[in-house]
Amino acid sequence: MSDVARILEAYGQAQAEAARQRAAVWGGAIQQIGQIPQQMQQSQLLRAREQRLAEEAEAQRQLTGLKLQEYQQQQQERSAVDNVLGQDIWDRGRFDTQKAIAIAKQNGFTAWLQQWWTPVMKAVFKRSWVKRCRVAG
C-alpha cells in the first residue's frame, strides 16, 4: 500500500473516530435534555412534600399550643376551686355563698365566678350533703 493510501486510511479512521466522539457527546446531551422534564417533576414533588410536611408541623405545633392552653386553664380552674373551697366559706356547718363569692373576687377569680359557679355549687352541695350524712350516720 502506498504512503498516500495509508495517509488517507489514517485520515478516514481519524474522521470516523471524531464522528463517534461527536455522536457520543450529542447522544449524552440529548439524553440529559430528555431527563429535564422528569427532574422538574421530581423537584416539584419534593417541594410539595416539603410544604405538606411544614404545614403538618405547623398544625401539630398549633394543636400542642391549644392543648397546653387547655391544660393550663384546667389547672387554673382547679386552683381557683381549691382556693375558694379551702377558705372559711362555712357558717355553722352550712355553705356561705356570700363568703365564697367574696373570697373568689378577692383572689381575682371573677371570670371563674361567672363561668364555673354552678358546677362548684353542685360539688359543694354534694360535699356538704356527704358530710351531713357522715355526721348523721
Secondary structure as a PSIPRED ss2 file (coil, helix, strand):
# PSIPRED VFORMAT (PSIPRED V4.0)

   1 M C   1.000  0.000  0.000
   2 S C   1.000  0.000  0.000
   3 D H   0.000  1.000  0.000
   4 V H   0.000  1.000  0.000
   5 A H   0.000  1.000  0.000
   6 R H   0.000  1.000  0.000
   7 I H   0.000  1.000  0.000
   8 L H   0.000  1.000  0.000
   9 E H   0.000  1.000  0.000
  10 A H   0.000  1.000  0.000
  11 Y H   0.000  1.000  0.000
  12 G H   0.000  1.000  0.000
  13 Q H   0.000  1.000  0.000
  14 A H   0.000  1.000  0.000
  15 Q H   0.000  1.000  0.000
  16 A H   0.000  1.000  0.000
  17 E H   0.000  1.000  0.000
  18 A H   0.000  1.000  0.000
  19 A H   0.000  1.000  0.000
  20 R H   0.000  1.000  0.000
  21 Q H   0.000  1.000  0.000
  22 R H   0.000  1.000  0.000
  23 A H   0.000  1.000  0.000
  24 A H   0.000  1.000  0.000
  25 V H   0.000  1.000  0.000
  26 W H   0.000  1.000  0.000
  27 G H   0.000  1.000  0.000
  28 G H   0.000  1.000  0.000
  29 A H   0.000  1.000  0.000
  30 I H   0.000  1.000  0.000
  31 Q H   0.000  1.000  0.000
  32 Q H   0.000  1.000  0.000
  33 I H   0.000  1.000  0.000
  34 G H   0.000  1.000  0.000
  35 Q H   0.000  1.000  0.000
  36 I H   0.000  1.000  0.000
  37 P H   0.000  1.000  0.000
  38 Q H   0.000  1.000  0.000
  39 Q H   0.000  1.000  0.000
  40 M H   0.000  1.000  0.000
  41 Q H   0.000  1.000  0.000
  42 Q H   0.000  1.000  0.000
  43 S H   0.000  1.000  0.000
  44 Q H   0.000  1.000  0.000
  45 L H   0.000  1.000  0.000
  46 L H   0.000  1.000  0.000
  47 R H   0.000  1.000  0.000
  48 A H   0.000  1.000  0.000
  49 R H   0.000  1.000  0.000
  50 E H   0.000  1.000  0.000
  51 Q H   0.000  1.000  0.000
  52 R H   0.000  1.000  0.000
  53 L H   0.000  1.000  0.000
  54 A H   0.000  1.000  0.000
  55 E H   0.000  1.000  0.000
  56 E H   0.000  1.000  0.000
  57 A H   0.000  1.000  0.000
  58 E H   0.000  1.000  0.000
  59 A H   0.000  1.000  0.000
  60 Q H   0.000  1.000  0.000
  61 R H   0.000  1.000  0.000
  62 Q H   0.000  1.000  0.000
  63 L H   0.000  1.000  0.000
  64 T H   0.000  1.000  0.000
  65 G H   0.000  1.000  0.000
  66 L H   0.000  1.000  0.000
  67 K H   0.000  1.000  0.000
  68 L H   0.000  1.000  0.000
  69 Q H   0.000  1.000  0.000
  70 E H   0.000  1.000  0.000
  71 Y H   0.000  1.000  0.000
  72 Q H   0.000  1.000  0.000
  73 Q H   0.000  1.000  0.000
  74 Q H   0.000  1.000  0.000
  75 Q H   0.000  1.000  0.000
  76 Q H   0.000  1.000  0.000
  77 E H   0.000  1.000  0.000
  78 R H   0.000  1.000  0.000
  79 S H   0.000  1.000  0.000
  80 A H   0.000  1.000  0.000
  81 V H   0.000  1.000  0.000
  82 D H   0.000  1.000  0.000
  83 N H   0.000  1.000  0.000
  84 V H   0.000  1.000  0.000
  85 L H   0.000  1.000  0.000
  86 G C   1.000  0.000  0.000
  87 Q C   1.000  0.000  0.000
  88 D C   1.000  0.000  0.000
  89 I C   1.000  0.000  0.000
  90 W E   0.000  0.000  1.000
  91 D E   0.000  0.000  1.000
  92 R C   1.000  0.000  0.000
  93 G C   1.000  0.000  0.000
  94 R E   0.000  0.000  1.000
  95 F E   0.000  0.000  1.000
  96 D C   1.000  0.000  0.000
  97 T H   0.000  1.000  0.000
  98 Q H   0.000  1.000  0.000
  99 K H   0.000  1.000  0.000
 100 A H   0.000  1.000  0.000
 101 I H   0.000  1.000  0.000
 102 A H   0.000  1.000  0.000
 103 I H   0.000  1.000  0.000
 104 A H   0.000  1.000  0.000
 105 K H   0.000  1.000  0.000
 106 Q H   0.000  1.000  0.000
 107 N C   1.000  0.000  0.000
 108 G C   1.000  0.000  0.000
 109 F C   1.000  0.000  0.000
 110 T H   0.000  1.000  0.000
 111 A H   0.000  1.000  0.000
 112 W H   0.000  1.000  0.000
 113 L H   0.000  1.000  0.000
 114 Q H   0.000  1.000  0.000
 115 Q H   0.000  1.000  0.000
 116 W H   0.000  1.000  0.000
 117 W H   0.000  1.000  0.000
 118 T H   0.000  1.000  0.000
 119 P H   0.000  1.000  0.000
 120 V H   0.000  1.000  0.000
 121 M H   0.000  1.000  0.000
 122 K H   0.000  1.000  0.000
 123 A H   0.000  1.000  0.000
 124 V H   0.000  1.000  0.000
 125 F H   0.000  1.000  0.000
 126 K H   0.000  1.000  0.000
 127 R H   0.000  1.000  0.000
 128 S H   0.000  1.000  0.000
 129 W H   0.000  1.000  0.000
 130 V H   0.000  1.000  0.000
 131 K H   0.000  1.000  0.000
 132 R H   0.000  1.000  0.000
 133 C H   0.000  1.000  0.000
 134 R H   0.000  1.000  0.000
 135 V H   0.000  1.000  0.000
 136 A H   0.000  1.000  0.000
 137 G C   1.000  0.000  0.000
